[in-house]
Amino acid sequence: MSKRIWGEYVRLVNAFGSEVEVLLRAPVEKVAEIGGPLLGRLISMMRRGQLQVIPGYDGVYGRLVLPEDLRPGRARRRSRGPADGQLDAFV
């Protein structure tokens, strides 16, 4: 994980208290203010069950399968916020 990604993670957790708060309870608008509109959109989609997640196992990380219009090549071209382009590590 890059220092930049780690820094974004720390900012979000510090703002909301925990990963669980960020992923499940924090207002999407507030997440988007801190992490950028793309992250806000992805959190919203995840909460509505609109993202496919392949679970991890035995020390293997799970994977997020992004919809075609949100794949990193397309997301990188948009100026979205501090975490723009950071989804590359998860595809």
N, C-alpha and C positions, 0 to 999 in steps of 0.2 A: 504494500500500500504506500502510495506516495505521501510526502509531507503535506502536500496541498489537500489531498482527500482526507487525511487524518485531521488536519486543521478544520475542515468543514464539519467533520463528524463531531469534533470537540465543541465547536461553536453551537451546533444544534443541541447536543446533550447538555451543555452548560445553560442554554436558554430554556430548555424544557425539563431538565432534571434526569431524564433517562431515555434509553432507546425506545422503551415501550411507550413513553409519553409522545415521542416524536412520531412513531409509526402508527399509534392507535388513538391518541387522545388530543394532541395539540391541534388547535385550529389550523386548517390547511392554509388559510391566508397568512398566518404568522410564520408557518414553515416556509412558505414561498418568499416572504420578506427576507428571511435569513438565508435560505438555501437557493433561492431563485425560483422563477415560475415553473421550470421544468420539474424540479424536485417536488414542488407543490402539486403539480398535475399527477405525477407518478404516485405520490402518497394517496391522493384522492382516488385514483384508479385502483390502487391496492386495497384500500378500505372498502370499495364497492365490489371487490372480487373480479375486477376486469383485467388483471395481470396474471400470466401463467408463471408459477414458481415451481422449479424442479428442486425438491428437497435435497439437502446434503446428507451424507452418511459417513460413518467411520473416519472422521477427519477430513472428508471431502466437502468443500463448500457447496452450498446450494447455488442455483443459477436462476436469474430472472430472465424470462423470455420477453423481450420488448416487442410491442406492435411495430409493424413496418415503418410507420410515420415517425416513430420515436427512436429509431435505431441511431447509434452514435454518429454515423456519417451525416445524417440529416440534422441531428441535434447540434453538432459541432458548428454548422454553418449559421446557426441562429445565435444572436447575442442574448443570452438568457439571464445570466447572473453569475455569482461567484463559483458555482459548481458546474458551469457549462462545460460539456465535453468529458466530464468525469465518469460517465457511465461506461466508457471504453473498458474499464477494468472488470466490469461485471457481465460482459457479453462473451 
